[in-house]
Amino acid sequence: MRGSQTNPECYQGLERSCEDPASNRIVSAPAVPGMERIEARFEGKFFEPHRHDTYAIGVTLDGIQSFHYRGRQEYSLPGRLIVLHPDEVHDGAAATEDGLRYRMLYIEPALVREGLCPNTGPLPFVDTPVIDDPHFRIALLSALSRLDDGLDELDIPDLVSRIAGGLSRHARIERTRSEPVSPHRLIRARDYLQDNSARTVHSGELEQVTGLDRFNLSRQFRKFFGTSPHRYLIMRRLDQARHLIACGRPLADIAAAVGFADQSHLTRHFKKSFGVTPGRWANASRHSEIASPA
């Protein structure tokens, strides 16, 4: 049996860490407190039975993933998610001769607890280890898309809350009450992000500004504004970048001026948000000005 083709959606932002299909390789991302991120690529049976003291949540990218878990042999196809509970024994293998590639997030239970809404109850247990959930996959890939980069500290509360929410949904945990939204506090957070968009903003600053803990703030901010605090900050930088592009500033200068680490950092976020590179945007803007009537 041959491995099936990966859904193209699964490849968005996922660079291949190794082009040799015969190689066995594990690549680790920069460390983040409470979380580890890896990409694994191998053939045959690679992992003997073992267990983690964390949740292991991953996405199969290429090949068919096979593992024994809670007395059953499970298989994951490309695009499917795998959810393994802390302290549950499992192994790992490629089910076909094509080999296997997947990415995995290991997240400490204490961090999941912080990401859960108040009064949620026990930690979520997902009894189906292989699931197909596009929304959950999007949240997971936001953490796994670029393993060569560290995660932005401001983005972690939203990421953890979305992953905890996905676990709760599949564990069929009902919330006992909804969190009250604090519009005036959220508006203060929004204004603070807008006023400080050209520099790094830390979660602790928003906690001081709003009086909300970072996880509660992240959940409420997304409900109220439709996005995370980190994403809101990035979009304000991109708004300013487009203005400076229209003024004819060099892209490297623009990146530094609006708060990106370098031009490639600007380009990555600009293309992700607008579908073109800033250079192409600049060229199109100049052509538009030339074509405009006097």
N, C-alpha and C positions, 0 to 999 in steps of 0.2 A: 504494500500500500504506500502511495506517495503522499507527502505532506501537501495540504491545501494552500492556496494562495492567501496572503494576508490582505485584509481589507485595507485599501489605500489610506483610509482615515487614520489607521493605527500608526502610519509612518510620519504623520505631520510633526515635524520638529524632532524626530527620532533619528539621530545620525547613526550609521553603522560603525561600531567600534572596531570591527575587524572584517576584512573582506575574504579571508581564507576560510571556506566552508568546512575544512577538515580540522581546524584548530579548536582547542578547548581553552576558553578564556573567561575570566571574571574581571570586570572593571568596576571599581568602586568610585563613588562620587565624593566630593569634599564633605567632611563630617558636619552634621547639624545636630545640636543637642536633642536627644530623644528619637532621632531618626537616622536610618542608614538607607542608602540607595545603591543598587548594583545593576549591572547588565551581565547576564550569563549566557554563554554560547558553548555548546558541546554536542557530542554525539554519544549514543548509547546510554548506558546507566552511569551517572556521574556521582550522585549523592546517595550515600548509604542512609539508612534510617537515622533520623536525628530530630531534635526539637529546639525551638527558640523560646525565649521568655518574652517575645514581642508578637504582635500581629505581623503576619507576612502577607502583603497585598501586592499582587503583580499583574502584569498583562503579557500574554503570549504574543510574540511578534512574528516569528517564523517557525514552521514545523508544527509538530503535535507534542504537547507536553503531557507526560505520564507520571503519575505518582500514587502511592498508596497512602490512604488517609482514613482513619476511623473505620478500619476493617473493609474498605472498598478500594478498588483500583479506579482512579479518575483520569479523565483525559480533557485537555484544554486545547481548543483550536485557536488559530490566530484571531486576535481581537477580543477573545474572552478574558475575563478577570478571574484570578485565583485569590481566595481569601482563606488563610489558615489561622486558626486561633492559637493564642499563646499556649505553650506546653503540650501541643498535640504532635505526636510522632508522625513523620512523613519522610519519604525519600524523593528522588527526582531523576527522571530519565527522558531522553528523546525517544518517541515511539516509532519513528521512521528513520530510514537511512539518510534522509535529508538533513538530519541534525535539528537543533533547537536553538532559538534565541528568544529571550524574554527579559523583562525588567521587573525589579521587585523593590518595594518599599517595606522596610522593617520599622514599625512604629511602636514605641513603648506604650503599654496599657495606661500608664498614668497620664500620658499626653492625650490619648483618646478620651480619657475621662474628662480632661479639661475642655476638650472640644465638644462634648455633649451638652445639650441643653439642660438647665437645672431640673432636678427631680426626674431624670430620665429612668433611673433605676439601675439595674446591674449592667456591667459591661456587655455590649452586644455580642451574641454568639450566632454566627451565620452557619446554619447546618448544611447548606449546599455550597461546597467549596469552589465550584466552577459556575460563574454567573455571566449573563450577557446583559449589561446595563450601560447604555451610551452615556448617560449623565454621570454615573459613577466613574466611567472610564475617562471622561474629560477631566474630572477633578484629579484623578490619579496621574494622568499624563502631564498635568501642570507641574507636578513634582518630579516626573521622570523624563521630561522631554530633553533636558540638556544636563547630562551627568558631569560634564566638564566644568560646569558653573556651580557655585554655591547658591543656596536659596536665599532670597532677600528676606531679612529678618521681619520686615513689615508684612510680608506675604504669608508667613508661616501660620498665624492664627486662622486666617481664612481657609488655607489649605487643610489644616487639621480639622476645622469645623465641618468642612464639606466631606472629608473622608469619614469622620465620625458619624455624620448624618447618613452617608451611604451604608455604613455598617448597621446603623440602627434600623434603616428602612428594610434591609434584607433580613435582619433578625426579628422584624415585625414587633419592634418595641414602640409602644405608644407613650407619647409625652403626657404627663399629668396636667400640665398647664403650659400656655404659651408665654413667651417672654414679653413683657411690656416694652414697647418702643418708646424711646426718649428723643423726640424730634429735635429739641433745642440742643441736646448734647451731640447728636449726630451732625447737626449743622455746624457746631463749633469744630468738630473733627474735620468736616469738609473744608471749612474756611482755613483751618490751620494747614491742611495739606496743600491747598491752593496757594497760600502765602509762602510756603516753604518748599515748593515743588522742585526748586533748583538744587536742593541738597538732600542728603540722606535723612529720612525721618524714621525714628525708631518707635516701636510699639509703646514703650514706656512714656514717650512724650504724649501720645494720644490718650493714654490712661490718665495722665495728669490733667490734660485739657478737658476731658469729658467726665472723669470720675467713674468710668466703666472699665472693667478688666478687659484685656485684649481680645479674649474669645467672645465675650458677650458683645463687645463693640463690633467685632468683625461680623457676627451674625446679624446684628441690628443694622449695620451700615449696608450690608448687601440687600436686606429686605427694603430699606428706605430708599437707597440710591441705585439698586440694581447691579452693583458691582462691589468689589472689595476695596478697602482703603489703598492697598498697593496699586491696584489697577487704575484707580482714580488718579493717584499721583502720577503714574506713567502717562496717562492720557493728557494731563495738564502739561507735562513736559513736551509731549508731541504737538499739542496745540501751539505752544511757543516755538517749537522747531519749525513748524509750517510757516509761521509768521516770519521767522528769520530767513527761511529759504526764499520766501517771496521778496525779501529785502536784498537777496544776492549774497548773503554771508557764506563763507566756505563751510562745508559740512563738518570738518573737524572742529572748527571754532564753535559751531552751533552745538555739537554734542557736549562740549565742555561747558558752554554757557547755560544750557538748560538742565544739566545734572546727570547726563549719561557718562559712563566710565570712559568711553572712547567712541570713535565713529562706527565701529562694528556693532557696538552695543546699541547705538541709535538706530542703525540700519535694521538690526534684528527686530526691534520693537516696532519700528515704523512699518516695515513690510508686513508684520503680523497683524497690525491694526488697519492698514490702508490698502494692502494687497500689492504695493509697488515699493521699490527702494526709494530713499530720499533723493538719490541722484536722478532717477527717472522722473520723480515728481518735479524736481527742479527744472529739468529739461522741458517737460510738458508745460510747466508754468511759464517759462520764458517764451515758448512757441505761442502760447495762448495770448500773451501780452503783445507779441509782434502781430498776431492776426487780428487783434481787436481794432475796431474803427477808431479814428481819432476823435 
